[in-house]
Amino acid sequence: MRIRKYEVEHAMILTILSALAERTRLQAIQILGDGEEHCVCELMERLEVSQSRMSRHMKVLKEAGLVIGRRDAQWVRYRSNPALAPEYRAVVQAVLAVEHADEMQFA
């Protein structure tokens, strides 16, 4: 039974890392880190990507369990998933910390 739980946790961590391996998705997670809802229209403007590209990226983040979405008229509003387990939230924070350190190093 312990092995099965480890396999599930390992698979979830790999899914999270894969979702965060693309710069636009990582930047979207940084924006959503404020705990507020953000419209796809806002994210696409801030990240300078098309609506279709932003929607595809948000789909990956949603499938990884990192964000949740709510339809608001023609747009979807996203926010960080408050139900994400603390151990997985720690993985996200570690990736964000490494990204921030890399930005500081090259600034």
Beta strands, then each sheet from edge to edge (+ up, - down):
strand 1: 38-39
strand 2: 67-72
strand 3: 75-80
sheet 1: 1+ 3- 2+
end
